[in-house]
C-alpha cells in the first residue's frame, strides 16, 4: 500500500518513510527504511497509470533498462576539471540533463540534487530534489520530464534561487543496490550536460570515465558559487550509500 505525503517535510527524515514515498510530491518526514519500496511503488504506479499520475513525478522518461543513444557533448570537461558556467551575463535558467546505460538489466538508476549552504550541508531538510520531491521550497529547482534525449532533467533558475544555496550536487543512485548486490561497474555512458533553457545550447558537460564496483551512488557533478559566479565541477566519484545514506551525508536529518 502506498501512502500520500504532504507537500513539504516538517521534521527529521528517518529510514521508515523514505521508501514508502509514492509518486506524489513528498512532504512529510522521510523514513529511510522504505526507500526500497519507494522506487517499487513508483514503478508500479507508473505502469498502472500508463506512465502518469496526477501531481506526481511524471515523466515521458525512457524505460530504465532500454539502451539510450548518448547525445553529442559539445563542451566536455575532464574529471576534476572546473569551469565557469556563464562566460558573460547574469545567471539564468538552465536544464541539467543526465543519462546513462546499464550493462545489467536489474540496475534502475535515479537522480537526486542536494542544495547546500556554506556549511556543505542542505540549508533545510526539504532542500533536495528527486522523483519523490520534485521541487525545492522556493520552486527554483524542479525535477522535470525529460522529453527528448536525456533520461532525467532538473531545471534550475539560478537567477532567482535562494541566496543561501552555494552548491548543488547531482547524484546518481542505483535503486535497491544493497538488496540486489548491484554496483556502478554495471553502468556505462553516464553523463551530465547543462543546457541554457532558452537557447538549448550546451554550456558545459561531463562524461564519467570510472565505474567503481564498490559504490552504489556517484556524485557525477556539481554547480557551486565562487566569487559570485556559478562554476561547474565534473566529479565522477562515488560512495557505498543509498539515498537514505546520502541524506545523512548532506545533512538531511534522519532518525
C-alpha positions as a LaTeX table, in Angstrom:
\begin{tabular}{lrrr}
\hline
Residue & $x$ (\AA) & $y$ (\AA) & $z$ (\AA) \\
\hline
Unk1 & 0.00 & 0.00 & 0.00 \\
Unk2 & 1.33 & 3.43 & $-0.90$ \\
Unk3 & 0.84 & 6.47 & 1.26 \\
Unk4 & 0.20 & 10.05 & 0.25 \\
Unk5 & 2.71 & 12.54 & 1.58 \\
Unk6 & 2.03 & 16.24 & 2.26 \\
Unk7 & 3.82 & 18.83 & 0.16 \\
Unk8 & 6.70 & 19.69 & 2.49 \\
Unk9 & 8.65 & 17.76 & 5.10 \\
Unk10 & 8.20 & 19.07 & 8.63 \\
Unk11 & 10.67 & 17.05 & 10.65 \\
Unk12 & 13.60 & 14.70 & 10.62 \\
Unk13 & 13.90 & 12.08 & 7.91 \\
Unk14 & 14.21 & 8.50 & 9.06 \\
Unk15 & 14.54 & 5.10 & 7.44 \\
Unk16 & 10.87 & 4.28 & 7.75 \\
Unk17 & 9.42 & 6.93 & 5.46 \\
Unk18 & 11.94 & 7.25 & 2.63 \\
Unk19 & 10.91 & 4.02 & 1.00 \\
Unk20 & 7.18 & 4.43 & 1.46 \\
Unk21 & 7.05 & 7.67 & $-0.52$ \\
Unk22 & 4.81 & 7.28 & $-3.54$ \\
Unk23 & 4.99 & 9.22 & $-6.76$ \\
Unk24 & 3.34 & 12.26 & $-5.20$ \\
Unk25 & 5.44 & 15.28 & $-4.30$ \\
Unk26 & 6.75 & 14.48 & $-0.88$ \\
Unk27 & 6.42 & 16.47 & 2.17 \\
Unk28 & 6.34 & 14.80 & 5.48 \\
Unk29 & 9.23 & 13.36 & 7.33 \\
Unk30 & 11.08 & 10.78 & 5.32 \\
Unk31 & 11.98 & 7.50 & 6.79 \\
Unk32 & 14.78 & 5.74 & 5.09 \\
Unk33 & 13.75 & 2.17 & 5.75 \\
Unk34 & 11.20 & 2.26 & 2.93 \\
Unk35 & 13.50 & 3.68 & 0.34 \\
Unk36 & 13.45 & 0.37 & $-1.46$ \\
Unk37 & 9.65 & 0.37 & $-1.61$ \\
Unk38 & 9.65 & 3.98 & $-2.77$ \\
Unk39 & 11.04 & 3.03 & $-6.16$ \\
Unk40 & 8.99 & $-0.12$ & $-6.43$ \\
Unk41 & 5.82 & 1.77 & $-5.66$ \\
Unk42 & 6.67 & 4.42 & $-8.22$ \\
Unk43 & 7.31 & 1.88 & $-10.97$ \\
Unk44 & 4.07 & 0.01 & $-10.18$ \\
Unk45 & 2.06 & 3.23 & $-10.20$ \\
Unk46 & 3.57 & 4.35 & $-13.49$ \\
Unk47 & 2.65 & 1.02 & $-15.03$ \\
Unk48 & $-0.92$ & 1.11 & $-13.74$ \\
Unk49 & $-1.42$ & 4.70 & $-14.83$ \\
Unk50 & 0.18 & 4.41 & $-18.22$ \\
Unk51 & 3.22 & 6.35 & $-17.03$ \\
Unk52 & 1.30 & 9.24 & $-15.50$ \\
Unk53 & $-0.14$ & 10.11 & $-12.14$ \\
Unk54 & $-1.79$ & 13.40 & $-11.16$ \\
Unk55 & 0.57 & 15.70 & $-9.26$ \\
Unk56 & 3.31 & 13.11 & $-9.29$ \\
Unk57 & 6.82 & 12.53 & $-10.55$ \\
Unk58 & 5.53 & 12.13 & $-14.10$ \\
Unk59 & 7.88 & 11.68 & $-16.97$ \\
Unk60 & 7.82 & 10.58 & $-20.55$ \\
Unk61 & 11.06 & 9.07 & $-19.30$ \\
Unk62 & 12.92 & 6.48 & $-21.26$ \\
Unk63 & 12.44 & 2.95 & $-19.97$ \\
Unk64 & 15.05 & 2.46 & $-17.23$ \\
Unk65 & 16.58 & $-0.59$ & $-18.89$ \\
Unk66 & 16.32 & 0.45 & $-22.55$ \\
Unk67 & 19.60 & 1.43 & $-24.14$ \\
Unk68 & 19.80 & 5.12 & $-24.98$ \\
Unk69 & 21.88 & 6.99 & $-27.51$ \\
Unk70 & 24.21 & 9.39 & $-25.76$ \\
Unk71 & 23.85 & 12.91 & $-27.18$ \\
Unk72 & 26.90 & 14.70 & $-28.51$ \\
Unk73 & 28.70 & 16.54 & $-25.72$ \\
Unk74 & 29.84 & 19.88 & $-27.10$ \\
Unk75 & 31.86 & 21.40 & $-24.25$ \\
Unk76 & 33.09 & 18.42 & $-22.18$ \\
Unk77 & 35.23 & 18.77 & $-19.08$ \\
Unk78 & 37.71 & 16.22 & $-17.80$ \\
Unk79 & 37.26 & 14.53 & $-14.44$ \\
Unk80 & 38.13 & 17.01 & $-11.71$ \\
Unk81 & 38.09 & 19.99 & $-14.04$ \\
Unk82 & 36.23 & 23.16 & $-13.07$ \\
Unk83 & 34.92 & 25.88 & $-15.34$ \\
Unk84 & 32.69 & 28.96 & $-15.23$ \\
Unk85 & 29.14 & 28.13 & $-16.25$ \\
Unk86 & 28.38 & 31.51 & $-17.83$ \\
Unk87 & 31.09 & 33.30 & $-19.74$ \\
Unk88 & 29.10 & 36.52 & $-19.74$ \\
Unk89 & 25.83 & 37.93 & $-18.46$ \\
Unk90 & 23.81 & 37.25 & $-15.36$ \\
Unk91 & 22.90 & 33.75 & $-14.09$ \\
Unk92 & 19.86 & 32.35 & $-15.85$ \\
Unk93 & 17.64 & 29.32 & $-16.16$ \\
Unk94 & 19.38 & 26.08 & $-17.10$ \\
Unk95 & 18.44 & 22.45 & $-17.63$ \\
Unk96 & 20.73 & 19.89 & $-16.01$ \\
Unk97 & 20.32 & 16.77 & $-18.14$ \\
Unk98 & 21.60 & 13.32 & $-17.19$ \\
Unk99 & 21.79 & 9.96 & $-18.90$ \\
Unk100 & 23.42 & 6.53 & $-18.66$ \\
Unk101 & 23.22 & 2.95 & $-19.91$ \\
Unk102 & 23.15 & $-0.24$ & $-17.88$ \\
Unk103 & 25.05 & $-3.44$ & $-18.64$ \\
Unk104 & 22.90 & $-5.31$ & $-16.11$ \\
Unk105 & 19.13 & $-5.09$ & $-16.63$ \\
Unk106 & 18.48 & $-5.16$ & $-12.86$ \\
Unk107 & 20.00 & $-1.69$ & $-12.45$ \\
Unk108 & 17.49 & 1.12 & $-12.06$ \\
Unk109 & 19.17 & 4.48 & $-11.61$ \\
Unk110 & 17.70 & 7.68 & $-10.16$ \\
Unk111 & 18.90 & 11.28 & $-9.97$ \\
Unk112 & 19.00 & 13.50 & $-6.88$ \\
Unk113 & 20.16 & 17.10 & $-6.42$ \\
Unk114 & 21.20 & 18.35 & $-2.97$ \\
Unk115 & 21.12 & 22.13 & $-2.46$ \\
Unk116 & 23.81 & 23.03 & 0.04 \\
Unk117 & 24.74 & 26.11 & 2.04 \\
Unk118 & 28.13 & 27.40 & 3.11 \\
Unk119 & 28.45 & 24.56 & 5.64 \\
Unk120 & 28.36 & 21.94 & 2.89 \\
Unk121 & 25.02 & 20.67 & 4.21 \\
Unk122 & 21.49 & 21.23 & 2.93 \\
Unk123 & 20.01 & 24.55 & 4.03 \\
Unk124 & 16.90 & 22.71 & 5.24 \\
Unk125 & 15.54 & 19.18 & 5.36 \\
Unk126 & 13.44 & 19.63 & 2.24 \\
Unk127 & 16.22 & 21.15 & 0.15 \\
Unk128 & 16.92 & 18.18 & $-2.05$ \\
Unk129 & 15.12 & 17.32 & $-5.27$ \\
Unk130 & 14.43 & 13.86 & $-6.66$ \\
Unk131 & 11.49 & 11.89 & $-8.11$ \\
Unk132 & 9.74 & 11.83 & $-4.72$ \\
Unk133 & 10.14 & 15.55 & $-4.08$ \\
Unk134 & 10.03 & 17.34 & $-7.38$ \\
Unk135 & 10.50 & 20.96 & $-6.25$ \\
Unk136 & 12.73 & 22.85 & $-3.86$ \\
Unk137 & 10.86 & 25.01 & $-1.32$ \\
Unk138 & 11.47 & 28.15 & $-3.39$ \\
Unk139 & 10.36 & 26.43 & $-6.60$ \\
Unk140 & 13.65 & 27.26 & $-8.36$ \\
Unk141 & 14.93 & 23.68 & $-8.64$ \\
Unk142 & 12.43 & 21.39 & $-10.36$ \\
Unk143 & 12.55 & 17.75 & $-11.37$ \\
Unk144 & 11.05 & 17.63 & $-14.88$ \\
Unk145 & 10.07 & 15.14 & $-17.57$ \\
Unk146 & 13.00 & 14.54 & $-19.88$ \\
Unk147 & 11.00 & 14.98 & $-23.06$ \\
Unk148 & 13.73 & 14.05 & $-25.53$ \\
Unk149 & 17.28 & 12.76 & $-25.43$ \\
Unk150 & 18.08 & 12.51 & $-21.72$ \\
Unk151 & 16.84 & 10.16 & $-19.03$ \\
Unk152 & 16.19 & 12.71 & $-16.27$ \\
Unk153 & 16.34 & 16.51 & $-16.07$ \\
Unk154 & 16.50 & 19.09 & $-13.28$ \\
Unk155 & 15.66 & 22.67 & $-14.19$ \\
Unk156 & 17.34 & 25.44 & $-12.18$ \\
Unk157 & 16.54 & 29.14 & $-12.09$ \\
Unk158 & 19.94 & 30.31 & $-10.87$ \\
Unk159 & 18.97 & 33.98 & $-11.04$ \\
Unk160 & 16.16 & 33.52 & $-8.50$ \\
Unk161 & 17.46 & 30.58 & $-6.44$ \\
Unk162 & 17.51 & 31.10 & $-2.67$ \\
Unk163 & 20.67 & 33.07 & $-1.92$ \\
Unk164 & 21.64 & 30.67 & 0.86 \\
Unk165 & 22.32 & 27.94 & $-1.70$ \\
Unk166 & 26.03 & 27.91 & $-2.51$ \\
Unk167 & 26.40 & 24.49 & $-4.11$ \\
Unk168 & 24.19 & 21.93 & $-5.88$ \\
Unk169 & 25.43 & 18.34 & $-6.04$ \\
Unk170 & 23.98 & 15.94 & $-8.61$ \\
Unk171 & 23.99 & 12.27 & $-7.68$ \\
Unk172 & 23.14 & 9.04 & $-9.49$ \\
Unk173 & 21.93 & 6.23 & $-7.23$ \\
Unk174 & 21.14 & 2.60 & $-8.08$ \\
Unk175 & 17.79 & 1.58 & $-6.63$ \\
Unk176 & 17.83 & $-1.46$ & $-4.31$ \\
Unk177 & 21.56 & $-1.88$ & $-4.85$ \\
Unk178 & 22.23 & $-3.41$ & $-1.44$ \\
Unk179 & 19.39 & $-5.89$ & $-1.73$ \\
Unk180 & 20.24 & $-6.96$ & $-5.28$ \\
Unk181 & 24.03 & $-6.67$ & $-4.96$ \\
Unk182 & 24.28 & $-4.06$ & $-7.72$ \\
Unk183 & 27.07 & $-1.53$ & $-8.26$ \\
Unk184 & 28.35 & 1.08 & $-10.70$ \\
Unk185 & 30.51 & $-1.43$ & $-12.52$ \\
Unk186 & 27.20 & $-2.41$ & $-14.13$ \\
Unk187 & 26.75 & 1.01 & $-15.75$ \\
Unk188 & 28.29 & 2.89 & $-18.63$ \\
Unk189 & 27.89 & 6.04 & $-20.76$ \\
Unk190 & 26.92 & 8.18 & $-17.73$ \\
Unk191 & 26.98 & 11.90 & $-18.44$ \\
Unk192 & 25.71 & 15.25 & $-17.24$ \\
Unk193 & 25.21 & 18.21 & $-19.55$ \\
Unk194 & 23.97 & 21.69 & $-18.71$ \\
Unk195 & 21.86 & 23.45 & $-21.33$ \\
Unk196 & 20.75 & 27.06 & $-21.46$ \\
Unk197 & 16.99 & 26.73 & $-21.08$ \\
Unk198 & 16.18 & 29.42 & $-23.60$ \\
Unk199 & 18.59 & 28.67 & $-26.44$ \\
Unk200 & 19.03 & 24.92 & $-25.71$ \\
Unk201 & 22.75 & 25.40 & $-26.25$ \\
Unk202 & 25.11 & 23.30 & $-24.17$ \\
Unk203 & 27.10 & 25.32 & $-21.66$ \\
Unk204 & 29.23 & 22.53 & $-20.17$ \\
Unk205 & 29.19 & 18.75 & $-19.88$ \\
Unk206 & 30.99 & 15.84 & $-18.26$ \\
Unk207 & 31.11 & 12.16 & $-19.14$ \\
Unk208 & 32.06 & 9.66 & $-16.43$ \\
Unk209 & 35.14 & 7.57 & $-17.08$ \\
Unk210 & 35.39 & 5.46 & $-13.91$ \\
Unk211 & 32.75 & 2.90 & $-12.90$ \\
Unk212 & 33.56 & 1.54 & $-9.47$ \\
Unk213 & 32.36 & $-1.86$ & $-8.30$ \\
Unk214 & 32.35 & $-0.83$ & $-4.63$ \\
Unk215 & 29.90 & 2.10 & $-4.84$ \\
Unk216 & 26.16 & 2.44 & $-5.45$ \\
Unk217 & 25.88 & 6.24 & $-5.68$ \\
Unk218 & 28.01 & 8.53 & $-7.82$ \\
Unk219 & 28.44 & 12.28 & $-7.41$ \\
Unk220 & 28.62 & 12.98 & $-11.12$ \\
Unk221 & 28.99 & 16.77 & $-10.91$ \\
Unk222 & 28.21 & 19.92 & $-9.00$ \\
Unk223 & 27.45 & 23.60 & $-9.50$ \\
Unk224 & 28.95 & 25.99 & $-6.96$ \\
Unk225 & 29.28 & 29.70 & $-6.34$ \\
Unk226 & 32.78 & 31.16 & $-6.48$ \\
Unk227 & 33.27 & 34.90 & $-6.06$ \\
Unk228 & 29.66 & 35.45 & $-7.00$ \\
Unk229 & 29.79 & 33.37 & $-10.20$ \\
Unk230 & 28.44 & 29.88 & $-10.83$ \\
Unk231 & 31.01 & 27.24 & $-11.79$ \\
Unk232 & 30.69 & 23.58 & $-12.73$ \\
Unk233 & 32.89 & 20.76 & $-11.43$ \\
Unk234 & 32.98 & 17.34 & $-13.11$ \\
Unk235 & 33.38 & 14.92 & $-10.20$ \\
Unk236 & 32.74 & 11.26 & $-11.10$ \\
Unk237 & 33.39 & 9.80 & $-7.64$ \\
Unk238 & 31.08 & 7.65 & $-5.56$ \\
Unk239 & 30.12 & 6.22 & $-2.19$ \\
Unk240 & 28.63 & 2.98 & $-0.88$ \\
Unk241 & 25.47 & 4.78 & 0.28 \\
Unk242 & 21.84 & 4.60 & $-0.81$ \\
Unk243 & 19.50 & 7.60 & $-0.90$ \\
Unk244 & 18.99 & 7.44 & 2.85 \\
Unk245 & 22.76 & 7.41 & 3.34 \\
Unk246 & 23.13 & 10.40 & 1.04 \\
Unk247 & 20.53 & 12.29 & 3.08 \\
Unk248 & 22.63 & 11.74 & 6.18 \\
Unk249 & 25.83 & 12.67 & 4.31 \\
Unk250 & 24.41 & 16.01 & 3.20 \\
Unk251 & 22.77 & 16.89 & 6.50 \\
Unk252 & 19.15 & 15.91 & 5.92 \\
Unk253 & 18.11 & 14.91 & 9.43 \\
Unk254 & 17.47 & 11.21 & 9.91 \\
Unk255 & 16.18 & 9.39 & 12.94 \\
\hline
\end{tabular}
